[in-house]
Structures are given as C-alpha cells and as structure tokens.
Amino acid sequence: MAARGEFSSKFGFILAASGSAVGLGNIWGFPTQAASNGGAAFLLVYLVLAFCLAYPALMAELIIGRHAKSNAVNALRLISTNRFSYHMGTLTGFVGIITASLILSFYALVAGWMVCYFLAPIAALAGMQDVADWLTEFGLYRNVTFILIFMVLTVAIISGGVKDGIEKWSTRLMPAMLALLFLLIAYVLTLDGAMEGVKAYLLPDFSRAVDVNLIVGAMGQAFFSLSLGVGTMLIYGSYISQKENLSYLGRMVTFVDIGIAVMAGMLILPAMYVAQHNGVAIFDAAGQLISEDTLIFTVLPALFDTMGITGIFISAAFFILMSIAALTSSISMLEVPVAYAVENHQIDRKRAAQFIGLLIALISVAIAFNFEILFGLTIRVTTQMSQPLLGLMLCIFAGWIWHRNNMLQEIKAGYPDVEQSLFWKIWPSYVRYVCPVAILTVFGQVVFA
Ligand code: PHE
C-alpha cells in the first residue's frame, strides 16, 4: 500500500485545520448570530462554550485520529473493545461520512453564490452589466453553474493529496484570507457610522446571556465552526506526525478559529451600521437587525453600491474572502469520504475525489432544484441534529470505550511532560462526563423545543 499522507510541519497542520475550521460559519454565521443575540453577550457565551466544550471535543478527534492513523470508520473500530462498540464505531463513522457529504452539498451552493458575487462587480467594471445582473439574480441556471465550478476546485485540491493538495493550498489561501480580512476591517472602521456598529457588537446585553436559545445557538455554532463530529478533524489528526504535541496544536486551531470569528464581527457589524449611515435599511419590520442571507446578499451589496468605484473593489475583496474561506473548509469535508474510499476500498485518490465530488455535486444540484424544501432542511438535519450527536459519540468513544492507558499513551507522544499539564489533569474526565452531558442537554433543547 502507498505510504499515508502526513502534514510536513506544525505550521502546515495548523493552517490546514484552521482552514477547515474558518469558513462561512465564522465570517457569516458568527457575526450575524451575535448581531441578533445580544452582541457581546453572545460572544461571551460562545467563548466559554468554545473553550470548555468544543476544544475538548476537538482534542478527542485529533487524539483518536492520530492514534489510528486512519479514517473515522477504522479508527473507531480500532479503539472499540467488544462487538457492540465495534458496530457503534462503524455506524458513527458512516453517519459522519454521510453528514460531511451533505454539509458539503449545501455549502457548495452557498459558496457558489460567494463566487458569483465576487465576479459580479468585476463584470460590471468591464461593462458587462447583463452578466453582472445574471450573477446576482437568484436563478437555477446560475446556481447549478457555480455549484459545479466550486466543486471542480474542491476536487482538484483534494486530488493532490495531503501535502500537495490540502497543505499546499491551505498555506497559500489562509494568509491571503487573513490579509484581506484585516484590510477590510481597517478600511470599514474608518467610515462614518462604523463606531456605532462596534458598540452594538461589543456592549453586552446581559439579560440575553441566560437565554436558552442563545446558549443552544452558541453551542451549535461552536461545533459547526470547529468542524466537529463528522470526522474532518479526526482525519486531519491522522495526518499529524507522532512527534507533534497535540494539545498545543488543538489549542492553536481553536484560537485561530475563535479569533477569526471575533474579528469577522468587527467587520460585519460596523459595515452594517455604515450601511445604515448611508441610507440602507438594516432593521426589519419587527425591529430586528437583518441577518443571514439578506444581510450578506442585500445589505452589504447595497452598502458597496453607495461607495462608488471604491465599492467595487471592496465588494470584490469581501466576496473573494468569503470564497477562499469556503474553499479551505470544503476541501476538508470532501477529504472525509475520499479518505475512506482510498483506505478501505483501495481506490485511487484522484478517481475517488472525482467520483465522490460528482455525487455530492449532484446532491447539491438536487437541493438547488428543490431549494424551498431541501435547503433549510439539510442544514438543520446535519448541523443541529447530526453534528452534536456525532460529537457526543466521539466523546463517548474517547471517554468511555477506549482503554484509558492507550489514550494517555497517545497524548504523551510528542509531549513527554504532559503529566504536569492542566490538560492532562482535566481533559480525560472532561470528555468523559462534562462534554456528553452538556451536548445531550443542548441537543434536548433542539429536539424538544
Ligand atoms: N467549520 C466550517 C465553517 O465554519 C464548516 C465545516 C463543518 C467544515 C464541518 C468541515 C466540517 O464554515
């Protein structure tokens, strides 16, 4: 069998894994949720949940993945201790593969819109106004075209493998994305009205912090944002060398992910208030701040329109930022089924990437055809139901099924003094008790609310 891929350095892993984590969830999901849920109150709850629950769950995936050096199906089978846990492991692995593929199928559609909105101002600048209009009007033909374009990019990168695909492109795209984000923030903060947005974002409305919906929303957001449950982080963990210190790597990825979500809030919220200052409506009829797709595809473009020629550049920069963030995430989703096909069925990586990519593109097209029914449903089932449940299963595997000594042995690899660390003292009982109970509690809210 061909040698397994491995990230060439700490840096390569951190960029690839934070590339997976940082996506539409951070730059779109987080700021808009924060905006409609009490600003900094949401931020605070999110920070607590991300560090106290999502980070330990991320560590469970990285540790299991590196130990098994294989995809989630094989990894969970490997650490199982009897027939029952073996079958549970198989099931969890497969549900993860299906979930990752379904997430990619709606993600590709949304990412395609980002690419359209990136190209539209360029087309307008080149005098092709009809093309620009086509790109920004919600049409089936356009949606399908850009699903295919985005999936071709994703497949091309995954075909290259771990070092020459995932790592190479993450190390190119992530710095570009960061630079764009900081430039945009710096620019928007100089505009009139921006400070009001900063205030709305950073002044907490604490009456909201105890709101159950807010906590449920923040938890889901944290799990989605760290790409948890579906086996993405597990497979990335399986490409980390035995020499590396996992708890450090996991911490770095968590910091980058949370940091970028928080920074994205410093872009989106001020931009909304600048839009208001320029005469664009940012509150809906019920007095709520406009969010979700209307925010991204109506309010922000309306803002860019008020800026004249500068607006064209800012708009292109903003949507290419979104497109890049989406691409470094989508490759990590496709890697989940591809790694399984390569490792368990000895299919050539390129072939596997193309075939599975095509299959997911077809599902995505089916969603585009039945948008009203399937789009919201796919998002809800995958991110609110499947992801937390899979996260729960992974914590149960790490905390209850896997032999404790083997697990501790794995943590020690690459970090000989780990026994003195806080991580060693707290984490094992954390994934055993706190994470499962917390996930179940939040999940109960989603199901029974
Ligand atoms: N973390 C990505 C985001 O924030 C989404 C994602 C989910 C990526 C699951 C991989 C797996 O947009």
Boltz pocket constraint, residues with backbone or C-beta under 6 A from the ligand:
constraints:
  - pocket:
      binder: B
      contacts: [[A, 20], [A, 21], [A, 22], [A, 23], [A, 24], [A, 25], [A, 26], [A, 100], [A, 103], [A, 223], [A, 224], [A, 225], [A, 226], [A, 227], [A, 228], [A, 230], [A, 232], [A, 329], [A, 330], [A, 332], [A, 333]]
      max_distance: 6.0
